Amino acid sequence: MDSSSYTLSSNGSLPQASGSSRRIIINDPRWKFTDESVFPKPRDFIGGPKKYRAGRGSSVPLDLSAYH
């Protein structure tokens, strides 16, 4: 993958496509998807009102009403 297709040139315009659309496959055994059932139980939440499960979502509420 040519990184120049995702990089702005010095004058701020997008560079021209290089024409190579070869797919690159990266095989890195250090990274793998793990089923959530093997994760340790999260610590009990102590504090204000709980809005999300541990490790899920965001602490910033999103207002999606503008997107119909």
Secondary structure, 3 states (H helix, E strand, C coil): CCHHHHCCCCCCCCCCCCCCCCCCCCCCCCCCCCCHHHCCCCCCCCCCCCCCCCCCCCCCCCCCCCCC
